[in-house]
Amino acid sequence: MPELLSGIRHLPGYLDRARQEALVEVIRTIVAEAPLYAPVMPGTGKPMSVRMTNCGPLGWVTDKERGYRYQPTHPATGRRWPDMP
């Protein structure tokens, strides 16, 4: 096994298959309510190489005009982020 950096813990088997499948379902529920979107770089508007979503009272977002920030609503739908499970 490769050596891990200080502060990193590898916990093989921590989530058995059933717990992994349950976690995937929770994530699917969040994504159904707050769809994945591609954030863009401040200033240039160049799309980032990820798609993301958030849950909880504030979500991390970024756009060309207002830059990096936390906000209570989804940038594409305008709806509040789903509650944290």
N, CA, C and O atoms as a Tinker XYZ file with bonds, in Angstrom:
   340  protein
     1  N      0.853000   -1.176000    0.000000    73     2
     2  CA     0.000000    0.000000    0.000000    64     1     3
     3  C      0.898000    1.238000    0.000000    63     2     4     5
     4  O      1.872000    1.288000    0.752000    81     3
     5  N      0.584000    2.245000   -0.837000    73     3     6
     6  CA     1.383000    3.472000   -0.844000    64     5     7
     7  C      1.264000    4.201000    0.492000    63     6     8     9
     8  O      0.241000    4.114000    1.171000    81     7
     9  N      2.313000    4.913000    0.854000    73     7    10
    10  CA     2.295000    5.691000    2.084000    64     9    11
    11  C      1.455000    6.942000    1.872000    63    10    12    13
    12  O      1.583000    7.622000    0.854000    81    11
    13  N      0.592000    7.241000    2.848000    73    11    14
    14  CA    -0.282000    8.404000    2.750000    64    13    15
    15  C      0.363000    9.594000    3.443000    63    14    16    17
    16  O      1.144000    9.434000    4.381000    81    15
    17  N      0.033000   10.772000    2.977000    73    15    18
    18  CA     0.536000   11.994000    3.590000    64    17    19
    19  C      0.013000   12.131000    5.007000    63    18    20    21
    20  O     -1.039000   11.584000    5.341000    81    19
    21  N      0.722000   12.841000    5.819000    73    19    22
    22  CA     0.315000   13.080000    7.191000    64    21    23
    23  C     -1.090000   13.696000    7.234000    63    22    24    25
    24  O     -1.380000   14.630000    6.486000    81    23
    25  N     -1.947000   13.183000    8.094000    73    23    26
    26  CA    -3.296000   13.703000    8.236000    64    25    27
    27  C     -4.328000   12.990000    7.386000    63    26    28    29
    28  O     -5.525000   13.225000    7.557000    81    27
    29  N     -3.905000   12.126000    6.477000    73    27    30
    30  CA    -4.841000   11.389000    5.628000    64    29    31
    31  C     -5.040000    9.999000    6.231000    63    30    32    33
    32  O     -4.078000    9.314000    6.578000    81    31
    33  N     -6.289000    9.603000    6.346000    73    31    34
    34  CA    -6.597000    8.267000    6.860000    64    33    35
    35  C     -7.322000    7.478000    5.777000    63    34    36    37
    36  O     -8.297000    7.959000    5.200000    81    35
    37  N     -6.857000    6.293000    5.506000    73    35    38
    38  CA    -7.501000    5.394000    4.553000    64    37    39
    39  C     -8.272000    4.362000    5.364000    63    38    40    41
    40  O     -7.691000    3.647000    6.180000    81    39
    41  N     -9.573000    4.286000    5.140000    73    39    42
    42  CA   -10.425000    3.401000    5.930000    64    41    43
    43  C    -11.101000    2.379000    5.014000    63    42    44    45
    44  O    -12.300000    2.482000    4.755000    81    43
    45  N    -10.349000    1.401000    4.526000    73    43    46
    46  CA   -10.950000    0.415000    3.617000    64    45    47
    47  C    -12.088000   -0.328000    4.318000    63    46    48    49
    48  O    -11.971000   -0.725000    5.477000    81    47
    49  N    -13.168000   -0.502000    3.602000    73    47    50
    50  CA   -14.314000   -1.210000    4.144000    64    49    51
    51  C    -15.192000   -0.385000    5.070000    63    50    52    53
    52  O    -16.149000   -0.915000    5.635000    81    51
    53  N    -14.892000    0.906000    5.244000    73    51    54
    54  CA   -15.686000    1.746000    6.148000    64    53    55
    55  C    -17.153000    1.781000    5.710000    63    54    56    57
    56  O    -18.062000    1.670000    6.533000    81    55
    57  N    -17.362000    1.934000    4.424000    73    55    58
    58  CA   -18.724000    1.884000    3.880000    64    57    59
    59  C    -18.880000    0.574000    3.114000    63    58    60    61
    60  O    -18.281000    0.392000    2.054000    81    59
    61  N    -19.679000   -0.329000    3.651000    73    59    62
    62  CA   -19.923000   -1.563000    2.914000    64    61    63
    63  C    -20.788000   -1.241000    1.693000    63    62    64    65
    64  O    -21.232000   -0.107000    1.520000    81    63
    65  N    -21.017000   -2.235000    0.864000    73    63    66
    66  CA   -21.747000   -1.989000   -0.387000    64    65    67
    67  C    -23.123000   -1.362000   -0.142000    63    66    68    69
    68  O    -23.511000   -0.431000   -0.846000    81    67
    69  N    -23.850000   -1.859000    0.834000    73    67    70
    70  CA   -25.189000   -1.330000    1.113000    64    69    71
    71  C    -25.126000    0.145000    1.512000    63    70    72    73
    72  O    -25.967000    0.935000    1.082000    81    71
    73  N    -24.147000    0.522000    2.324000    73    71    74
    74  CA   -24.016000    1.928000    2.732000    64    73    75
    75  C    -23.585000    2.800000    1.554000    63    74    76    77
    76  O    -24.013000    3.948000    1.442000    81    75
    77  N    -22.739000    2.259000    0.678000    73    75    78
    78  CA   -22.346000    3.012000   -0.523000    64    77    79
    79  C    -23.552000    3.244000   -1.419000    63    78    80    81
    80  O    -23.739000    4.349000   -1.928000    81    79
    81  N    -24.376000    2.218000   -1.618000    73    79    82
    82  CA   -25.563000    2.359000   -2.455000    64    81    83
    83  C    -26.549000    3.348000   -1.846000    63    82    84    85
    84  O    -27.179000    4.119000   -2.569000    81    83
    85  N    -26.687000    3.332000   -0.529000    73    83    86
    86  CA   -27.574000    4.289000    0.143000    64    85    87
    87  C    -27.064000    5.720000   -0.037000    63    86    88    89
    88  O    -27.852000    6.642000   -0.247000    81    87
    89  N    -25.751000    5.901000    0.046000    73    87    90
    90  CA   -25.151000    7.224000   -0.154000    64    89    91
    91  C    -25.396000    7.723000   -1.578000    63    90    92    93
    92  O    -25.707000    8.898000   -1.777000    81    91
    93  N    -25.259000    6.847000   -2.557000    73    91    94
    94  CA   -25.519000    7.225000   -3.956000    64    93    95
    95  C    -26.959000    7.698000   -4.111000    63    94    96    97
    96  O    -27.210000    8.669000   -4.824000    81    95
    97  N    -27.910000    7.033000   -3.459000    73    95    98
    98  CA   -29.310000    7.447000   -3.554000    64    97    99
    99  C    -29.535000    8.817000   -2.931000    63    98   100   101
   100  O    -30.304000    9.618000   -3.463000    81    99
   101  N    -28.879000    9.097000   -1.819000    73    99   102
   102  CA   -28.983000   10.420000   -1.190000    64   101   103
   103  C    -28.454000   11.481000   -2.156000    63   102   104   105
   104  O    -29.074000   12.530000   -2.329000    81   103
   105  N    -27.315000   11.208000   -2.781000    73   103   106
   106  CA   -26.720000   12.159000   -3.727000    64   105   107
   107  C    -27.637000   12.355000   -4.934000    63   106   108   109
   108  O    -27.800000   13.479000   -5.408000    81   107
   109  N    -28.233000   11.278000   -5.433000    73   107   110
   110  CA   -29.165000   11.410000   -6.565000    64   109   111
   111  C    -30.353000   12.289000   -6.215000    63   110   112   113
   112  O    -30.818000   13.067000   -7.048000    81   111
   113  N    -30.847000   12.172000   -4.994000    73   111   114
   114  CA   -31.965000   13.006000   -4.552000    64   113   115
   115  C    -31.568000   14.477000   -4.540000    63   114   116   117
   116  O    -32.335000   15.336000   -4.974000    81   115
   117  N    -30.371000   14.763000   -4.044000    73   115   118
   118  CA   -29.878000   16.147000   -4.009000    64   117   119
   119  C    -29.737000   16.689000   -5.428000    63   118   120   121
   120  O    -30.166000   17.809000   -5.710000    81   119
   121  N    -29.141000   15.903000   -6.323000    73   119   122
   122  CA   -28.918000   16.356000   -7.703000    64   121   123
   123  C    -30.249000   16.545000   -8.442000    63   122   124   125
   124  O    -30.351000   17.412000   -9.310000    81   123
   125  N    -31.252000   15.754000   -8.111000    73   123   126
   126  CA   -32.564000   15.926000   -8.740000    64   125   127
   127  C    -33.173000   17.270000   -8.340000    63   126   128   129
   128  O    -33.871000   17.902000   -9.133000    81   127
   129  N    -32.908000   17.698000   -7.115000    73   127   130
   130  CA   -33.461000   18.961000   -6.622000    64   129   131
   131  C    -32.582000   20.153000   -6.998000    63   130   132   133
   132  O    -33.085000   21.247000   -7.257000    81   131
   133  N    -31.264000   19.933000   -7.028000    73   131   134
   134  CA   -30.302000   20.996000   -7.361000    64   133   135
   135  C    -29.370000   20.434000   -8.441000    63   134   136   137
   136  O    -28.305000   19.903000   -8.124000    81   135
   137  N    -29.764000   20.548000   -9.712000    73   135   138
   138  CA   -29.011000   19.914000  -10.804000    64   137   139
   139  C    -27.550000   20.363000  -10.872000    63   138   140   141
   140  O    -27.199000   21.478000  -10.486000    81   139
   141  N    -26.709000   19.450000  -11.379000    73   139   142
   142  CA   -25.308000   19.789000  -11.599000    64   141   143
   143  C    -25.214000   20.946000  -12.585000    63   142   144   145
   144  O    -26.002000   21.038000  -13.526000    81   143
   145  N    -24.257000   21.812000  -12.364000    73   143   146
   146  CA   -24.021000   22.941000  -13.273000    64   145   147
   147  C    -22.519000   23.138000  -13.386000    63   146   148   149
   148  O    -21.763000   22.675000  -12.531000    81   147
   149  N    -22.084000   23.823000  -14.438000    73   147   150
   150  CA   -20.667000   24.098000  -14.659000    64   149   151
   151  C    -20.367000   25.529000  -14.233000    63   150   152   153
   152  O    -20.784000   26.471000  -14.906000    81   151
   153  N    -19.645000   25.708000  -13.119000    73   151   154
   154  CA   -19.269000   27.063000  -12.723000    64   153   155
   155  C    -18.267000   27.645000  -13.711000    63   154   156   157
   156  O    -17.607000   26.901000  -14.436000    81   155
   157  N    -18.151000   28.961000  -13.745000    73   155   158
   158  CA   -17.211000   29.614000  -14.654000    64   157   159
   159  C    -16.253000   30.507000  -13.873000    63   158   160   161
   160  O    -16.552000   30.945000  -12.763000    81   159
   161  N    -15.112000   30.762000  -14.469000    73   159   162
   162  CA   -14.075000   31.568000  -13.831000    64   161   163
   163  C    -14.490000   33.040000  -13.764000    63   162   164   165
   164  O    -15.074000   33.580000  -14.704000    81   163
   165  N    -14.175000   33.672000  -12.639000    73   163   166
   166  CA   -14.425000   35.110000  -12.547000    64   165   167
   167  C    -13.627000   35.853000  -13.616000    63   166   168   169
   168  O    -12.520000   35.446000  -13.968000    81   167
   169  N    -14.177000   36.906000  -14.112000    73   167   170
   170  CA   -13.455000   37.729000  -15.086000    64   169   171
   171  C    -13.521000   37.207000  -16.500000    63   170   172   173
   172  O    -14.014000   37.895000  -17.394000    81   171
   173  N    -13.022000   35.977000  -16.721000    73   171   174
   174  CA   -12.960000   35.440000  -18.089000    64   173   175
   175  C    -14.247000   34.744000  -18.506000    63   174   176   177
   176  O    -14.579000   34.712000  -19.691000    81   175
   177  N    -14.969000   34.191000  -17.551000    73   175   178
   178  CA   -16.162000   33.427000  -17.887000    64   177   179
   179  C    -15.856000   32.055000  -18.446000    63   178   180   181
   180  O    -16.760000   31.362000  -18.914000    81   179
   181  N    -14.581000   31.646000  -18.407000    73   179   182
   182  CA   -14.201000   30.325000  -18.923000    64   181   183
   183  C    -14.773000   29.244000  -18.008000    63   182   184   185
   184  O    -14.599000   29.308000  -16.791000    81   183
   185  N    -15.462000   28.239000  -18.591000    73   183   186
   186  CA   -16.044000   27.185000  -17.764000    64   185   187
   187  C    -14.965000   26.379000  -17.038000    63   186   188   189
   188  O    -13.899000   26.105000  -17.589000    81   187
   189  N    -15.258000   26.011000  -15.810000    73   187   190
   190  CA   -14.369000   25.121000  -15.068000    64   189   191
   191  C    -14.543000   23.711000  -15.612000    63   190   192   193
   192  O    -15.503000   23.431000  -16.331000    81   191
   193  N    -13.628000   22.837000  -15.274000    73   191   194
   194  CA   -13.656000   21.472000  -15.806000    64   193   195
   195  C    -14.500000   20.531000  -14.949000    63   194   196   197
   196  O    -14.382000   19.313000  -15.079000    81   195
   197  N    -15.339000   21.068000  -14.087000    73   195   198
   198  CA   -16.178000   20.252000  -13.221000    64   197   199
   199  C    -17.631000   20.668000  -13.362000    63   198   200   201
   200  O    -17.941000   21.767000  -13.822000    81   199
   201  N    -18.509000   19.774000  -12.958000    73   199   202
   202  CA   -19.910000   20.127000  -12.746000    64   201   203
   203  C    -20.162000   19.876000  -11.280000    63   202   204   205
   204  O    -19.616000   18.934000  -10.707000    81   203
   205  N    -20.974000   20.700000  -10.672000    73   203   206
   206  CA   -21.149000   20.574000   -9.232000    64   205   207
   207  C    -22.538000   20.980000   -8.795000    63   206   208   209
   208  O    -23.324000   21.528000   -9.568000    81   207
   209  N    -22.819000   20.698000   -7.539000    73   207   210
   210  CA   -24.029000   21.151000   -6.881000    64   209   211
   211  C    -23.696000   21.332000   -5.417000    63   210   212   213
   212  O    -22.562000   21.090000   -5.004000    81   211
   213  N    -24.661000   21.752000   -4.630000    73   211   214
   214  CA   -24.464000   21.974000   -3.205000    64   213   215
   215  C    -25.724000   21.564000   -2.460000    63   214   216   217
   216  O    -26.779000   21.348000   -3.056000    81   215
   217  N    -25.588000   21.462000   -1.147000    73   215   218
   218  CA   -26.753000   21.311000   -0.282000    64   217   219
   219  C    -26.419000   21.990000    1.037000    63   218   220   221
   220  O    -25.253000   22.194000    1.375000    81   219
   221  N    -27.462000   22.331000    1.769000    73   219   222
   222  CA   -27.277000   23.068000    3.014000    64   221   223
   223  C    -27.663000   24.527000    2.824000    63   222   224   225
   224  O    -28.123000   24.913000    1.750000    81   223
   225  N    -27.482000   25.339000    3.858000    73   223   226
   226  CA   -27.956000   26.726000    3.790000    64   225   227
   227  C    -27.213000   27.605000    2.785000    63   226   228   229
   228  O    -27.793000   28.543000    2.240000    81   227
   229  N    -25.930000   27.309000    2.535000    73   227   230
   230  CA   -25.139000   28.087000    1.571000    64   229   231
   231  C    -24.365000   27.143000    0.670000    63   230   232   233
   232  O    -23.892000   26.096000    1.113000    81   231
   233  N    -24.237000   27.516000   -0.595000    73   231   234
   234  CA   -23.458000   26.729000   -1.536000    64   233   235
   235  C    -22.375000   27.581000   -2.162000    63   234   236   237
   236  O    -22.563000   28.778000   -2.380000    81   235
   237  N    -21.223000   26.955000   -2.455000    73   235   238
   238  CA   -20.118000   27.662000   -3.101000    64   237   239
   239  C    -20.438000   27.790000   -4.580000    63   238   240   241
   240  O    -20.784000   26.806000   -5.233000    81   239
   241  N    -20.323000   28.993000   -5.104000    73   239   242
   242  CA   -20.570000   29.267000   -6.522000    64   241   243
   243  C    -19.534000   30.262000   -7.032000    63   242   244   245
   244  O    -18.845000   30.917000   -6.250000    81   243
   245  N    -19.438000   30.362000   -8.329000    73   243   246
   246  CA   -18.603000   31.379000   -8.952000    64   245   247
   247  C    -19.180000   31.698000  -10.323000    63   246   248   249
   248  O    -19.748000   30.831000  -10.987000    81   247
   249  N    -19.029000   32.948000  -10.736000    73   247   250
   250  CA   -19.448000   33.340000  -12.077000    64   249   251
   251  C    -18.568000   34.488000  -12.556000    63   250   252   253
   252  O    -17.761000   35.030000  -11.801000    81   251
   253  N    -18.738000   34.839000  -13.800000    73   251   254
   254  CA   -17.898000   35.875000  -14.419000    64   253   255
   255  C    -18.068000   37.227000  -13.739000    63   254   256   257
   256  O    -17.086000   37.933000  -13.504000    81   255
   257  N    -19.289000   37.586000  -13.425000    73   255   258
   258  CA   -19.568000   38.933000  -12.934000    64   257   259
   259  C    -19.260000   39.127000  -11.447000    63   258   260   261
   260  O    -18.713000   40.160000  -11.058000    81   259
   261  N    -19.606000   38.145000  -10.619000    73   259   262
   262  CA   -19.514000   38.350000   -9.168000    64   261   263
   263  C    -18.422000   37.529000   -8.487000    63   262   264   265
   264  O    -18.173000   37.707000   -7.295000    81   263
   265  N    -17.774000   36.640000   -9.220000    73   263   266
   266  CA   -16.658000   35.883000   -8.654000    64   265   267
   267  C    -17.054000   34.808000   -7.664000    63   266   268   269
   268  O    -18.206000   34.374000   -7.619000    81   267
   269  N    -16.075000   34.382000   -6.867000    73   267   270
   270  CA   -16.257000   33.313000   -5.900000    64   269   271
   271  C    -17.065000   33.809000   -4.707000    63   270   272   273
   272  O    -16.871000   34.929000   -4.234000    81   271
   273  N    -17.990000   32.948000   -4.220000    73   271   274
   274  CA   -18.779000   33.324000   -3.052000    64   273   275
   275  C    -19.633000   32.145000   -2.600000    63   274   276   277
   276  O    -19.713000   31.115000   -3.270000    81   275
   277  N    -20.254000   32.323000   -1.472000    73   275   278
   278  CA   -21.273000   31.392000   -0.982000    64   277   279
   279  C    -22.610000   32.102000   -1.101000    63   278   280   281
   280  O    -22.721000   33.290000   -0.798000    81   279
   281  N    -23.626000   31.370000   -1.545000    73   279   282
   282  CA   -24.946000   31.976000   -1.651000    64   281   283
   283  C    -26.015000   30.931000   -1.337000    63   282   284   285
   284  O    -25.759000   29.732000   -1.440000    81   283
   285  N    -27.203000   31.377000   -0.956000    73   283   286
   286  CA   -28.251000   30.451000   -0.537000    64   285   287
   287  C    -29.041000   29.814000   -1.680000    63   286   288   289
   288  O    -29.889000   28.956000   -1.433000    81   287
   289  N    -28.780000   30.215000   -2.920000    73   287   290
   290  CA   -29.577000   29.716000   -4.041000    64   289   291
   291  C    -28.715000   29.149000   -5.164000    63   290   292   293
   292  O    -27.562000   29.538000   -5.353000    81   291
   293  N    -29.308000   28.225000   -5.894000    73   291   294
   294  CA   -28.681000   27.594000   -7.055000    64   293   295
   295  C    -28.537000   28.643000   -8.154000    63   294   296   297
   296  O    -29.499000   29.360000   -8.425000    81   295
   297  N    -27.377000   28.762000   -8.797000    73   295   298
   298  CA   -27.187000   29.824000   -9.792000    64   297   299
   299  C    -28.031000   29.660000  -11.062000    63   298   300   301
   300  O    -28.331000   30.651000  -11.727000    81   299
   301  N    -28.413000   28.445000  -11.404000    73   299   302
   302  CA   -29.197000   28.244000  -12.623000    64   301   303
   303  C    -30.696000   28.231000  -12.360000    63   302   304   305
   304  O    -31.465000   28.776000  -13.153000    81   303
   305  N    -31.122000   27.621000  -11.267000    73   303   306
   306  CA   -32.557000   27.500000  -11.012000    64   305   307
   307  C    -33.100000   28.629000  -10.144000    63   306   308   309
   308  O    -34.292000   28.933000  -10.190000    81   307
   309  N    -32.229000   29.249000   -9.352000    73   307   310
   310  CA   -32.668000   30.297000   -8.437000    64   309   311
   311  C    -33.335000   29.768000   -7.174000    63   310   312   313
   312  O    -33.714000   30.545000   -6.298000    81   311
   313  N    -33.482000   28.444000   -7.078000    73   311   314
   314  CA   -34.103000   27.854000   -5.883000    64   313   315
   315  C    -33.081000   27.689000   -4.767000    63   314   316   317
   316  O    -31.878000   27.622000   -5.017000    81   315
   317  N    -33.571000   27.625000   -3.544000    73   315   318
   318  CA   -32.690000   27.390000   -2.406000    64   317   319
   319  C    -32.054000   26.010000   -2.541000    63   318   320   321
   320  O    -32.639000   25.101000   -3.129000    81   319
   321  N    -30.862000   25.866000   -1.996000    73   319   322
   322  CA   -30.203000   24.563000   -2.003000    64   321   323
   323  C    -31.000000   23.589000   -1.148000    63   322   324   325
   324  O    -31.606000   24.002000   -0.159000    81   323
   325  N    -31.016000   22.304000   -1.505000    73   323   326
   326  CA   -31.711000   21.326000   -0.661000    64   325   327
   327  C    -31.064000   21.252000    0.731000    63   326   328   329
   328  O    -29.895000   21.597000    0.900000    81   327
   329  N    -31.816000   20.815000    1.685000    73   327   330
   330  CA   -31.283000   20.647000    3.032000    64   329   331
   331  C    -30.146000   19.631000    3.039000    63   330   332   333
   332  O    -30.110000   18.714000    2.219000    81   331
   333  N    -29.233000   19.806000    3.966000    73   331   334
   334  CA   -28.157000   18.840000    4.175000    64   333   335
   335  C    -28.783000   17.563000    4.744000    63   334   336   337
   336  O    -29.531000   17.625000    5.720000    81   335
   337  N    -28.488000   16.422000    4.151000    73   335   338
   338  CA   -29.094000   15.174000    4.682000    64   337   339
   339  C    -28.554000   14.837000    6.066000    63   338   340
   340  O    -28.951000   13.831000    6.655000    81   339
